[in-house]
């Protein structure tokens, strides 16, 4: 099994090579996100809350759609600049419904396991780590996507827990450390501290703006990494001759 750090290095190389395309898509999320920030200074009326709700839903769906696009861009055998972007965008829209449905089933299973006992919830989280990627890349649907994910994990539970769960968390922590370093001068200029923000229970607009920009820059790397990990799990699964057809517990 390849080291996840080798996958991270490969992901960074691919991200840098195609950054314009990746960021061109994630930048679309800035539109609803900016609207959400600006609504904070608007009067609190039923209309404002309705618009805020619609913008939030729009942002979520945009991220789902863009994530599917990035997954397909990452696995494309053709150079990205030679792909039919319109066809890619349409196919990504078509995959949104089955992806969301599988994500919903996965959430229910993990939540149920966590409520009963924390350990089963963690086990389910590892087993089904690749369910949504199987929807996008292998056209799995419903419970078949979860079953396929568990098949990939079989015999490699600890590797999957480390590579698919722990490593992305560590990547997020590194991102948060870099973000905190970048925002330190802004805190100095604004005269605010983190404690002030915690007491107000609301981040200032400048901090939210920086966070949104950071998400736009960072999220493609996470998606590329998890996609490459899924590809590696598939390649090694096929080469080891593991039996398929395990059922959902």
N, C-alpha and C positions, 0 to 999 in steps of 0.2 A: 504494500500500500504506500502510496506517495505521501510525503509529509505535507500537511496543510500549509506550512510556510512556503513550500515550493508552489502550491496553488495560489497563494497570495501574491507571490512574486510574478507568476504568470498572469494573474488578474490585473496587476498594476501595469504590466507591459501592454496588455491588450487595451486597458482603459486609456492609457496615454496615447496609444496609436489611434484610437477612434474617439477621443474625448469630445470633439466637436459634435459628432453625431449623438453620443450618449447625453451630453449636456443640452443639446438642442431639444431633446425630448423632455428631460426632467425639468427644464426651464418653464415648461407649460404649467407646472404646478404653482409657479410664482403668481399667476393671475388670481386664482381663488384665494391663495394664502395672503396675498396683499389686501384683497378685499376684506378678509376676516380681520386683519390687523386694523384697517381703517375704520371698520364698524365699531371699534372700541370707543371711538370719540363721538359716535353718533348717539342721538337720544335713544334711550331704552324703551322702544315701542314694540307692539306685536309684529309690525312689519319688519323691524330691525332683526328680531329673533328669527323670523321666517327666512329672511335673506341670509342670515348667518347659518341657519340649518342647511339651506340649499347650497351655499358655498362650501360648507364642510363636506357634504355628500359628494359634491363635484370634485373636491380635492382628493377624497378617498378613491373615487372611481378613476380619476386621472392617474393616481399612483398605481392602481391595479393594472390599468391598461399599459402604462409606460413600463412597468415591471415585466409584463409579458413580452413587450417589444424588445427590451434589453436582453431578456433570456434568449429570444430567437436570434438576435443579432450576435450574441456571444457564441452560439452553436452553429452559425452559418458557415458553410464551406466555401462560400463566395466572398470576395472582398466586400466590405460593407458599402463602399461607394458604387458598387455595381448591382446592388439589390434593388428590387422594385419596392420602394418605400410605401406606395399606396396599397399594394397587395399585402405587405407586411402589417400595415395598420389595420386593414380590414380583417385579416385573419386573427389579429390580436383581439379585436372587439368580439369576434365570434367565440373566442376562448374564455372570455370574461365570466360568462354565466356558469359553465362547468367548474371553473377555478374557484369562484366564490362559493359554490355549493359544496365542493370538496373541503374548502377551508372551514365552512360552517360545521360540517360533520366532524372534521378533525377537532375543532374547538369544543364541540359538545363532548366528544370522547375524552379529551384531555381534561376538561373541566370536571367531568364526572369522576374520572380517576383521582383527580386532585382533591375533590370534596370528600370522597370515601377515605382515601389515604394518599398522602403526598407522593409516595414512591410509585404507585401505579400511574399517576399523572405524568411523572418524569419519564417512566418507561414508554408510555404512549407517545410522548413528545419526541423521543428518539426514533421509535418505530416508524412514525408517520412523518418524519422530517422531510421526505422527498415526495410526498403525495401530490402537492400542488405543482411541482416541477414535472411530474409524470403526466399531469393533465396537459401542460403546455407542449412538452416535447414528444410525448408518446401517445397522446390522445386517449389516455386512461380516463375513465369516468366513474364518479361515485365511489362505492366501496372497492371497486377494482383498483382505483388509484392508491387507496390506503393499503390494500393487500400487496400491491406491487412494491410499495415503499418498504413494507415490512420484509418482503422477500430480499430486497437489496441489503437490508440491515442484518439479516440473519447471519450469525457467525462473526459479525463485525460490530457488535453493539458498542463496545468501548471506543473503538475508532470513530464510529458515527457520533457518539455523544461528545467526544473531544473535538472532532472536525466540524460538525454541523451545528453544535450548540455552544460549546465553550469558546471556540475560536471567534465566531461572530461577536460574542459578548466581549471578548478581549479587544477586538477591533473597535467596538463601540466605546470602550473605556479609553482607548488611545485617542479616538476622535474627540471625546469629551475633554481629555487633558489638553489637546491642541486647541480646542474651542475655548477653554478657560484661559489659556495663555493669551489667545488673540483678544478676548474680551476684557482682559485686565486693564489695558489703557482706557477703554471706554468707560469702565466703572470709575476710574480716576477722574476723567473729564466730567462725568455726570454727577459726581459727588455721592453716588449711591453705593451701597454694599449689598452683598448677597443676603445678609440678614434683613436689610430694608425690604428687599423684594419678597422674602419669605413672609415677613410681617404683613405686607400689603396683599399677599396671595395672588399677585398678578405681575408678570414680567413687563418691563417698559417696552415701548414699541421698537426702540433701537435694538434691544436684546432679541426680541422675537424676529426682527428682520435678519439679524445675523444668523440666528438659528435656522431660519428657512433657507438662507443662502448656503449654510453648511450642509443641510440635508440634501440639497440639490447636487452639491459637489460629492458628497460621501456615499449616498445610497447606491449609485451605479456600481461602485466597487464591491459592496456587499452582495449585490445581485449577481455580478460577474463571478465572484468567488463561489457562491453557493451553486451556481450553474455548472461551473467547472468541477466542483466536488461531485455533483450528481452524475456528470459525464464519466468521471473516474470510477464511481461506484458501479455504473452500468458496465463499463469496459471490463473491470475486474470480476464482476458478477458473471458475465458471459464467459470469460476465460477460465474461471474456476469450475464451471459446470455445476453450480449449485442448483438444486431442484427448485422448480417454481411451483406456485399453487398453494402457498400457505394461506390460511384463512385469518380473517380479522378476529382477534380475541375479544 
